[in-house]
Amino acid sequence: MKTGTTRLALLVAALVLAGCTTQRLGQKAPVVDRSTTRAPAAADSGPTGSAGVAPALPGAENAGKPGYFTVRPGDTLIRIGLETGQNWRDIQAWNQLTNPNLIEVGQVLRVAPPGVDSSQPAAAPVSSGTVAARPLPAPGTSAPPATSPVAPATAPAAAASADAVAFVWPVAGSVIETFDEAKNKGVDIAGKLGEPVLAAADGRVVYAGAGLRGYGNLIILKHNNTYLTAYAHNQSLLVREDQAVKQGQKIAEMGSSDADRVKLHFEVRRQGKPVDPLKYLPGR
């Protein structure tokens, strides 16, 4: 009996041991989700900053100050130069822009030379009717010599101002659309295809190209620190950027680029602000 009991005990022990061994061999290792045990990362700084706030754009501290311009949707350096009375290349240099095409809405750009007090008032506007208009050539003929300046009929009342300019008509045609600051920032003058377009005053070419939407082939002349003139919709441009021109010099030929008909769109800008050209041109 003792032997049978012993054998039974050994058999039970063997079965228990076998069961334990089978359980260990068939059991899978536990899965550890390491994503739940990873140490928390620092706040994501991302493109909007560590606290989800957009980083300040270049020059933001100068917003609203004289001599600075905040970029708006659709702005380019050419348009900003036209609206501030500056050469777009100067604006690029003053702001150390490697690529002039990469500007951001909200970015604040310097639009006055460093060291210049832009809060000081500019010269008084030129009185109209103080200059004898240069006789214009008939279409197809050569323009007057660039070295023949137009002498004022009388001494301009604003001659005491260093920035006073005596303009002449850039073309001989009739005005077909007058100035309206909201709708038309200059005057539109009728003419014939290829008719000479003349510089309204001595100046320097600060832009010559077709990069400003709505203007077609465009020339912008800077006459001094106060006045710019713009000549738009030309068929061809006969001057290049940074070229000095004389009053009455042929700078372009009339056309219809980016326009519904042949015409010259002519603007006068005083400190970048469009003004009525008819108040600055001699009477007819």
KEDREN-150028 format. One record per residue: x negated, y negated, z negated of N, C-alpha, C in turn; residue number from 1. Coordinates in pm, whole numbers, m for minus. Layout:
<sites>
SITE      nu      nv      nw     cau     cav     caw      cu      cv      cw  resi
SITE       X       Y       Z       X       Y       Z       X       Y       Z   NUM
...
</sites>
This chain:
<sites>
SITE      nu      nv      nw     cau     cav     caw      cu      cv      cw  resi
SITE     m85     120       0       0       0       0     m86    m123       0     1
SITE    m193    m108     m82    m284    m224     m89    m348    m248      43     2
SITE    m382    m137     112    m446    m153     243    m352    m215     343     3
SITE    m223    m173     342    m124    m231     434    m101    m377     408     4
SITE     m97    m411     279     m77    m553     243    m193    m638     290     5
SITE    m309    m582     274    m430    m655     316    m430    m677     465     6
SITE    m392    m569     538    m386    m583     685    m282    m686     727     7
SITE    m169    m687     659     m64    m784     693    m112    m926     667     8
SITE    m181    m944     556    m232   m1077     524    m334   m1124     628     9
SITE    m418   m1025     668    m518   m1062     769    m452   m1095     903    10
SITE    m344   m1021     935    m273   m1047    1060    m207   m1183    1059    11
SITE    m144   m1217     947     m78   m1350     935    m182   m1460     945    12
SITE    m295   m1438     876    m401   m1539     881    m454   m1557    1022    13
SITE    m466   m1443    1095    m514   m1451    1234    m417   m1526    1323    14
SITE    m286   m1499    1302    m184   m1568    1383    m184   m1719    1356    15
SITE    m195   m1757    1229    m199   m1901    1193    m320   m1968    1254    16
SITE    m436   m1897    1244    m559   m1953    1302    m548   m1967    1452    17
SITE    m487   m1866    1517    m470   m1872    1662    m378   m1987    1701    18
SITE    m270   m2006    1622    m177   m2117    1652    m245   m2252    1641    19
SITE    m327   m2266    1537    m398   m2394    1521    m494   m2419    1635    20
SITE    m563   m2310    1678    m658   m2324    1788    m587   m2360    1917    21
SITE    m472   m2296    1943    m395   m2326    2064    m348   m2470    2065    22
SITE    m305   m2522    1948    m257   m2660    1940    m369   m2757    1972    23
SITE    m492   m2726    1923    m603   m2819    1946    m644   m2820    2093    24
SITE    m641   m2707    2160    m684   m2700    2299    m584   m2763    2395    25
SITE    m455   m2760    2362    m355   m2812    2454    m316   m2955    2428    26
SITE    m364   m3016    2321    m323   m3152    2286    m406   m3256    2361    27
SITE    m338   m3357    2419    m406   m3465    2490    m459   m3569    2392    28
SITE    m569   m3638    2435    m623   m3745    2352    m526   m3863    2353    29
SITE    m513   m3933    2243    m423   m4049    2239    m470   m4158    2334    30
SITE    m374   m4230    2401    m405   m4341    2493    m415   m4468    2413    31
SITE    m524   m4542    2430    m543   m4670    2361    m521   m4784    2460    32
SITE    m424   m4875    2437    m399   m4991    2523    m498   m5099    2484    33
SITE    m606   m5108    2558    m711   m5203    2522    m666   m5347    2539    34
SITE    m560   m5368    2620    m513   m5506    2637    m454   m5558    2508    35
SITE    m408   m5467    2420    m351   m5513    2294    m454   m5529    2186    36
SITE    m573   m5473    2212    m677   m5483    2111    m784   m5584    2147    37
SITE    m773   m5643    2272    m874   m5740    2316    m861   m5868    2235    38
SITE    m971   m5928    2203    m968   m6054    2131    m901   m6160    2215    39
SITE    m816   m6245    2158    m747   m6348    2236    m847   m6441    2301    40
SITE    m822   m6474    2432    m911   m6563    2507    m884   m6707    2470    41
SITE    m980   m6792    2503    m961   m6936    2481    m853   m6985    2574    42
SITE    m793   m7099    2541    m686   m7158    2624    m736   m7178    2765    43
SITE    m652   m7144    2861    m689   m7155    3003    m697   m7301    3041    44
SITE    m818   m7344    3080    m833   m7485    3116    m772   m7513    3250    45
SITE    m780   m7421    3348    m711   m7432    3476    m725   m7567    3542    46
SITE    m656   m7590    3655    m667   m7716    3727    m599   m7830    3658    47
SITE    m510   m7801    3559    m438   m7909    3495    m494   m7945    3359    48
SITE    m609   m7887    3321    m670   m7925    3196    m635   m7829    3084    49
SITE    m705   m7840    2969    m692   m7744    2860    m556   m7752    2793    50
SITE    m490   m7865    2799    m362   m7879    2731    m247   m7889    2830    51
SITE    m269   m7849    2956    m165   m7859    3057    m143   m8000    3109    52
SITE    m234   m8090    3079    m222   m8229    3125    m316   m8250    3243    53
SITE    m264   m8307    3351    m345   m8329    3471    m462   m8422    3438    54
SITE    m582   m8389    3485    m697   m8474    3457    m682   m8609    3528    55
SITE    m738   m8713    3470    m730   m8846    3529    m805   m8849    3661    56
SITE    m746   m8914    3760    m810   m8927    3890    m920   m9032    3885    57
SITE   m1015   m9028    3979   m1124   m9125    3977   m1073   m9269    3976    58
SITE   m1131   m9350    3889   m1098   m9492    3883    m970   m9525    3811    59
SITE    m906   m9428    3747    m776   m9452    3683    m783   m9564    3580    60
SITE    m898   m9581    3519    m911   m9687    3416    m902   m9827    3475    61
SITE    m913   m9838    3609    m908   m9969    3674    m774  m10000    3739    62
SITE    m677   m9913    3722    m546   m9932    3785    m486  m10067    3745    63
SITE    m442  m10142    3845    m378  m10271    3819    m472  m10388    3807    64
SITE    m601  m10363    3805    m697  m10473    3792    m720  m10540    3927    65
SITE    m750  m10669    3928    m784  m10736    4055    m904  m10670    4120    66
SITE    m896  m10654    4251   m1007  m10593    4324   m1000  m10442    4333    67
SITE    m889  m10382    4286    m872  m10237    4291    m737  m10203    4355    68
SITE    m731  m10085    4415    m612  m10044    4490    m580   m9899    4454    69
SITE    m453   m9874    4419    m409   m9738    4387    m354   m9671    4512    70
SITE    m410   m9557    4549    m373   m9488    4672    m230   m9437    4664    71
SITE    m152   m9462    4772     m13   m9419    4781      m1   m9307    4886    72
SITE     112   m9236    4887     131   m9133    4990     118   m9192    5130    73
SITE      43   m9125    5215      27   m9170    5353     m87   m9269    5375    74
SITE    m150   m9315    5268    m258   m9412    5283    m383   m9347    5342    75
SITE    m456   m9425    5420    m589   m9388    5467    m680   m9507    5438    76
SITE    m810   m9486    5448    m902   m9598    5424    m880   m9709    5526    77
SITE    m842   m9672    5649    m817   m9774    5752    m699   m9862    5712    78
SITE    m590   m9798    5670    m472   m9875    5629    m502   m9957    5503    79
SITE    m575   m9899    5408    m609   m9973    5287    m695  m10093    5322    80
SITE    m790  m10075    5415    m872  m10187    5458    m789  m10298    5521    81
SITE    m690  m10261    5604    m603  m10360    5667    m521  m10435    5562    82
SITE    m475  m10363    5460    m388  m10424    5361    m463  m10500    5253    83
SITE    m593  m10480    5245    m671  m10552    5144    m771  m10650    5206    84
SITE    m773  m10653    5341    m863  m10746    5409   m1008  m10706    5406    85
SITE   m1033  m10575    5402   m1171  m10527    5394   m1202  m10428    5505    86
SITE   m1330  m10413    5531   m1378  m10310    5623   m1367  m10175    5553    87
SITE   m1304  m10078    5619   m1287   m9948    5554   m1420   m9882    5520    88
SITE   m1523   m9912    5599   m1655   m9854    5568   m1712   m9914    5439    89
SITE   m1683  m10041    5414   m1726  m10102    5288   m1656  m10035    5170    90
SITE   m1526  m10010    5186   m1451   m9944    5079   m1509   m9806    5052    91
SITE   m1546   m9737    5157   m1608   m9605    5140   m1739   m9617    5061    92
SITE   m1820   m9717    5095   m1949   m9734    5028   m1930   m9777    4883    93
SITE   m1839   m9871    4857   m1819   m9921    4721   m1771   m9810    4627    94
SITE   m1701   m9711    4684   m1648   m9603    4601   m1727   m9473    4613    95
SITE   m1839   m9480    4686   m1929   m9365    4701   m1852   m9241    4747    96
SITE   m1770   m9260    4852   m1691   m9150    4907   m1773   m9079    5014    97
SITE   m1805   m8954    4991   m1880   m8877    5089   m1797   m8852    5214    98
SITE   m1671   m8817    5195   m1578   m8794    5305   m1466   m8897    5298    99
SITE   m1458   m8992    5392   m1356   m9096    5385   m1215   m9044    5403   100
SITE   m1200   m8921    5451   m1067   m8864    5470   m1013   m8795    5344   101
SITE   m1098   m8782    5242   m1055   m8714    5121   m1030   m8815    5009   102
SITE    m909   m8868    5009    m864   m8955    4899    m732   m8898    4849   103
SITE    m704   m8919    4721    m587   m8859    4659    m487   m8965    4617   104
SITE    m359   m8930    4626    m254   m9018    4577    m276   m9043    4428   105
SITE    m276   m9168    4389    m302   m9204    4250    m446   m9241    4221   106
SITE    m535   m9209    4312    m675   m9247    4296    m688   m9398    4306   107
SITE    m773   m9457    4226    m791   m9603    4225    m924   m9636    4290   108
SITE    m918   m9716    4396   m1038   m9750    4473   m1076   m9896    4455   109
SITE   m1205   m9922    4451   m1253  m10059    4453   m1236  m10113    4594   110
SITE   m1173  m10230    4607   m1152  m10290    4739   m1208  m10432    4745   111
SITE   m1299  m10463    4655   m1369  m10591    4655   m1516  m10561    4626   112
SITE   m1605  m10641    4682   m1747  m10615    4659   m1782  m10618    4510   113
SITE   m1868  m10531    4463   m1909  m10535    4323   m1966  m10671    4287   114
SITE   m1924  m10723    4173   m1973  m10853    4129   m1890  m10970    4174   115
SITE   m1788  m10946    4260   m1703  m11055    4308   m1581  m11064    4220   116
SITE   m1547  m11186    4177   m1429  m11208    4093   m1307  m11220    4184   117
SITE   m1229  m11112    4195   m1115  m11109    4286    m994  m11184    4231   118
SITE   m1003  m11231    4106    m890  m11303    4049    m888  m11449    4089   119
SITE    m997  m11498    4153   m1003  m11638    4192    m916  m11662    4315   120
SITE    m844  m11774    4323    m759  m11803    4438    m842  m11822    4563   121
SITE    m783  m11784    4676    m851  m11798    4804    m820  m11933    4866   122
SITE    m879  m11957    4982    m860  m12084    5050    m716  m12099    5095   123
SITE    m675  m12224    5114    m540  m12253    5162    m524  m12207    5304   124
SITE    m401  m12171    5347    m381  m12124    5484    m404  m12234    5584   125
SITE    m432  m12194    5707    m457  m12289    5814    m327  m12349    5861   126
SITE    m323  m12478    5880    m203  m12542    5933    m190  m12512    6080   127
SITE     m67  m12496    6127     m44  m12464    6267     m49  m12590    6351   128
SITE     m71  m12573    6478     m69  m12684    6571    m190  m12774    6566   129
SITE    m299  m12726    6509    m416  m12811    6497    m524  m12776    6598   130
SITE    m499  m12677    6682    m601  m12631    6774    m546  m12628    6916   131
SITE    m627  m12670    7009    m587  m12662    7149    m609  m12520    7196   132
SITE    m506  m12460    7254    m518  m12322    7299    m608  m12312    7420   133
SITE    m687  m12207    7425    m774  m12183    7538    m689  m12141    7658   134
SITE    m712  m12197    7777    m641  m12150    7895    m672  m12002    7917   135
SITE    m570  m11922    7937    m588  m11780    7952    m598  m11741    8098   136
SITE    m678  m11640    8132    m693  m11598    8270    m569  m11526    8320   137
SITE    m547  m11532    8449    m438  m11456    8508    m471  m11308    8499   138
SITE    m366  m11223    8493    m393  m11079    8485    m483  m11031    8597   139
SITE    m582  m10950    8561    m673  m10895    8661    m799  m10976    8682   140
SITE    m802  m11099    8627    m921  m11182    8641   m1007  m11168    8517   141
SITE   m1129  m11218    8526   m1220  m11204    8412   m1184  m11301    8302   142
SITE   m1220  m11266    8182   m1191  m11349    8066   m1288  m11465    8060   143
SITE   m1255  m11573    7988   m1347  m11685    7970   m1475  m11638    7904   144
SITE   m1586  m11705    7930   m1713  m11664    7868   m1702  m11662    7717   145
SITE   m1764  m11561    7657   m1755  m11546    7512   m1828  m11657    7440   146
SITE   m1917  m11729    7510   m1997  m11831    7444   m1933  m11970    7451   147
SITE   m1811  m11979    7503   m1744  m12109    7515   m1642  m12124    7405   148
SITE   m1678  m12182    7293   m1583  m12195    7184   m1476  m12297    7217   149
SITE   m1360  m12282    7153   m1250  m12376    7171   m1265  m12488    7070   150
SITE   m1269  m12610    7116   m1283  m12724    7027   m1146  m12765    6975   151
SITE   m1133  m12794    6848   m1005  m12838    6794    m963  m12970    6857   152
SITE    m833  m12984    6882    m781  m13109    6937    m796  m13220    6834   153
SITE    m774  m13187    6709    m795  m13281    6598    m863  m13203    6487   154
SITE    m921  m13273    6393    m984  m13205    6281    m877  m13138    6196   155
SITE    m883  m13006    6177    m781  m12938    6096    m777  m12992    5954   156
SITE    m656  m13001    5901    m641  m13050    5765    m709  m12958    5666   157
SITE    m717  m12828    5703    m776  m12731    5611    m925  m12711    5637   158
SITE    m986  m12799    5716   m1125  m12780    5753   m1217  m12783    5632   159
SITE   m1172  m12846    5524   m1256  m12853    5405   m1275  m12714    5343   160
SITE   m1186  m12623    5376   m1196  m12488    5322   m1293  m12406    5406   161
SITE   m1383  m12338    5338   m1483  m12258    5410   m1418  m12143    5485   162
SITE   m1299  m12099    5441   m1234  m11985    5504   m1127  m12024    5605   163
SITE   m1113  m12151    5634   m1014  m12193    5733   m1051  m12140    5870   164
SITE    m951  m12093    5945    m973  m12039    6079    m876  m12105    6175   165
SITE    m926  m12145    6292    m842  m12200    6397    m824  m12093    6504   166
SITE    m704  m12036    6509    m677  m11926    6601    m628  m11976    6736   167
SITE    m649  m11895    6839    m589  m11918    6971    m505  m11795    7006   168
SITE    m417  m11811    7105    m332  m11700    7145    m417  m11589    7208   169
SITE    m391  m11464    7169    m469  m11354    7226    m426  m11315    7368   170
SITE    m302  m11342    7402    m250  m11320    7538    m152  m11432    7570   171
SITE    m119  m11445    7700     m39  m11559    7745     110  m11531    7751   172
SITE     152  m11407    7725     294  m11371    7741     385  m11433    7637   173
SITE     514  m11411    7657     615  m11464    7566     635  m11370    7447   174
SITE     675  m11426    7335     701  m11347    7215     834  m11276    7230   175
SITE     832  m11144    7218     956  m11066    7234    1008  m11014    7101   176
SITE     927  m11021    6997     973  m10984    6863     895  m11065    6762   177
SITE     968  m11134    6675     905  m11224    6579     871  m11151    6449   178
SITE     804  m11225    6362     756  m11171    6235     872  m11144    6140   179
SITE     867  m11029    6075     958  m10992    5969     880  m10900    5877   180
SITE     843  m10949    5760     750  m10874    5675     799  m10733    5644   181
SITE     932  m10715    5639     986  m10583    5607     986  m10490    5728   182
SITE    1006  m10546    5848    1022  m10462    5968     910  m10479    6069   183
SITE     855  m10597    6081     751  m10624    6181     647  m10715    6119   184
SITE     529  m10662    6093     428  m10735    6018     345  m10829    6105   185
SITE     393  m10855    6226     325  m10948    6315     423  m10996    6420   186
SITE     372  m11025    6539     459  m11060    6652     424  m10967    6767   187
SITE     525  m10938    6849     504  m10860    6970     509  m10953    7089   188
SITE     408  m10942    7176     394  m11033    7289     398  m10951    7418   189
SITE     481  m10995    7511     496  m10922    7639     374  m10946    7727   190
SITE     354  m10854    7820     244  m10868    7914     245  m10754    8015   191
SITE     141  m10748    8096     131  m10646    8200      21  m10547    8164   192
SITE      38  m10426    8212     m60  m10321    8187    m199  m10364    8234   193
SITE    m297  m10357    8147    m433  m10394    8182    m466  m10540    8163   194
SITE    m368  m10621    8123    m393  m10764    8101    m495  m10784    7990   195
SITE    m587  m10881    8003    m689  m10901    7900    m630  m10940    7765   196
SITE    m685  m10882    7659    m653  m10919    7522    m777  m10987    7466   197
SITE    m758  m11109    7416    m872  m11192    7373    m878  m11203    7221   198
SITE    m998  m11216    7169   m1016  m11239    7026    m958  m11375    6990   199
SITE    m876  m11379    6887    m810  m11504    6848    m905  m11599    6777   200
SITE   m1018  m11550    6731   m1119  m11634    6665   m1248  m11553    6656   201
SITE   m1357  m11623    6625   m1484  m11553    6603   m1465  m11452    6489   202
SITE   m1534  m11341    6502   m1525  m11243    6395   m1611  m11121    6420   203
SITE   m1587  m11021    6341   m1660  m10894    6353   m1559  m10780    6356   204
SITE   m1585  m10683    6442   m1494  m10568    6455   m1512  m10476    6334   205
SITE   m1406  m10459    6256   m1413  m10369    6142   m1342  m10237    6171   206
SITE   m1265  m10234    6280   m1205  m10107    6322   m1173  m10113    6470   207
SITE   m1201  m10003    6540   m1164   m9987    6680   m1136   m9840    6702   208
SITE   m1009   m9805    6719    m973   m9666    6735    m823   m9646    6732   209
SITE    m782   m9521    6719    m640   m9486    6721    m602   m9406    6597   210
SITE    m664   m9437    6484    m643   m9357    6363    m534   m9408    6271   211
SITE    m463   m9514    6311    m359   m9569    6224    m224   m9550    6292   212
SITE    m144   m9463    6237     m16   m9426    6298      73   m9548    6320   213
SITE     133   m9556    6439     224   m9664    6471     158   m9781    6541   214
SITE      24   m9780    6550     m49   m9892    6610    m113   m9855    6744   215
SITE    m120   m9728    6776    m186   m9688    6900    m333   m9723    6897   216
SITE    m386   m9762    7013    m526   m9806    7022    m537   m9945    6959   217
SITE    m607   m9950    6849    m606  m10068    6762    m744  m10128    6744   218
SITE    m749  m10261    6739    m870  m10334    6701    m836  m10423    6583   219
SITE    m923  m10422    6482    m909  m10513    6368   m1035  m10597    6361   220
SITE   m1015  m10729    6359   m1126  m10823    6346   m1122  m10888    6209   221
SITE   m1239  m10896    6146   m1250  m10970    6021   m1318  m11103    6052   222
SITE   m1250  m11213    6017   m1301  m11345    6051   m1379  m11408    5935   223
SITE   m1339  m11378    5813   m1410  m11423    5693   m1353  m11345    5576   224
SITE   m1378  m11389    5455   m1330  m11315    5338   m1180  m11328    5316   225
SITE   m1114  m11411    5397    m971  m11433    5379    m888  m11374    5492   226
SITE    m933  m11385    5617    m848  m11355    5731    m894  m11235    5814   227
SITE    m796  m11153    5851    m811  m11047    5951    m708  m11071    6062   228
SITE    m738  m11022    6181    m636  m11013    6286    m637  m10871    6340   229
SITE    m519  m10825    6383    m505  m10690    6437    m440  m10697    6574   230
SITE    m486  m10610    6666    m441  m10608    6805    m405  m10463    6839   231
SITE    m276  m10434    6856    m232  m10295    6868    m169  m10263    7003   232
SITE    m158  m10132    7030     m93  m10073    7148    m174  m10092    7276   233
SITE    m304  m10112    7264    m386  m10137    7382    m400  m10014    7471   234
SITE    m428  m10040    7598    m458   m9932    7691    m602   m9886    7674   235
SITE    m693   m9981    7657    m834   m9948    7638    m897  m10050    7544   236
SITE   m1000  m10005    7473   m1073  m10089    7379   m1211  m10117    7435   237
SITE   m1252  m10243    7431   m1377  m10283    7495   m1485  m10324    7397   238
SITE   m1459  m10307    7268   m1559  m10340    7166   m1572  m10222    7072   239
SITE   m1677  m10223    6993   m1703  m10115    6899   m1711  m10172    6757   240
SITE   m1701  m10083    6660   m1706  m10127    6521   m1839  m10193    6489   241
SITE   m1831  m10296    6407   m1943  m10376    6359   m1999  m10470    6466   242
SITE   m1932  m10483    6579   m1975  m10575    6684   m1923  m10715    6655   243
SITE   m2007  m10815    6670   m1965  m10954    6656   m1900  m10999    6786   244
SITE   m1788  m11072    6775   m1718  m11122    6893   m1694  m11271    6877   245
SITE   m1674  m11336    6990   m1649  m11479    6993   m1502  m11505    7028   246
SITE   m1454  m11618    6984   m1317  m11657    7017   m1299  m11660    7169   247
SITE   m1192  m11598    7218   m1166  m11595    7361   m1232  m11480    7434   248
SITE   m1316  m11401    7366   m1381  m11288    7431   m1280  m11177    7457   249
SITE   m1290  m11114    7572   m1203  m11002    7605   m1244  m10881    7522   250
SITE   m1150  m10831    7441   m1182  m10721    7351   m1105  m10593    7386   251
SITE    m998  m10608    7466    m916  m10491    7500    m833  m10522    7624   252
SITE    m761  m10421    7670    m665  m10437    7779    m528  m10391    7730   253
SITE    m427  m10467    7762    m292  m10438    7714    m244  m10303    7762   254
SITE    m163  m10239    7678    m107  m10109    7714      18  m10081    7635   255
SITE      52   m9952    7626     174   m9910    7556     146   m9792    7464   256
SITE      23   m9777    7417     m10   m9664    7330      70   m9674    7200   257
SITE     141   m9564    7169     225   m9556    7049     330   m9667    7048   258
SITE     382   m9703    7166     484   m9807    7178     582   m9767    7287   259
SITE     698   m9836    7291     800   m9803    7390     787   m9883    7519   260
SITE     692   m9977    7522     670  m10058    7641     533  m10123    7633   261
SITE     489  m10181    7744     362  m10255    7743     381  m10382    7662   262
SITE     297  m10400    7561     303  m10520    7478     181  m10525    7389   263
SITE     158  m10641    7332      54  m10654    7229     123  m10682    7097   264
SITE      96  m10599    7001     139  m10628    6864      23  m10699    6796   265
SITE      47  m10823    6751     m60  m10907    6696     m26  m10944    6553   266
SITE    m121  m10920    6464    m102  m10954    6323    m210  m11049    6275   267
SITE    m172  m11137    6184    m266  m11217    6106    m246  m11176    5961   268
SITE    m354  m11142    5894    m346  m11103    5754    m433  m11195    5670   269
SITE    m374  m11248    5566    m444  m11335    5474    m464  m11259    5343   270
SITE    m590  m11228    5310    m623  m11144    5196    m546  m11012    5202   271
SITE    m530  m10960    5323    m464  m10833    5344    m313  m10842    5357   272
SITE    m254  m10953    5317    m109  m10966    5323     m68  m11019    5460   273
SITE      29  m10954    5528      71  m11003    5659     141  m11137    5647   274
SITE     105  m11230    5736     168  m11362    5741     217  m11384    5884   275
SITE     306  m11479    5901     364  m11506    6032     259  m11567    6124   276
SITE     220  m11497    6230     117  m11551    6320     157  m11683    6385   277
SITE     287  m11704    6405     331  m11827    6471     302  m11950    6387   278
SITE     279  m11933    6257     242  m12045    6171      93  m12075    6177   279
SITE      18  m11986    6242    m127  m12002    6249    m175  m12024    6392   280
SITE     m91  m11997    6489    m128  m12018    6629     m87  m12157    6674   281
SITE    m158  m12214    6772    m120  m12348    6821      16  m12343    6891   282
SITE      89  m12452    6882     219  m12458    6946     206  m12456    7098   283
SITE     311  m12409    7162     313  m12403    7308     405  m12509    7364   284
</sites>
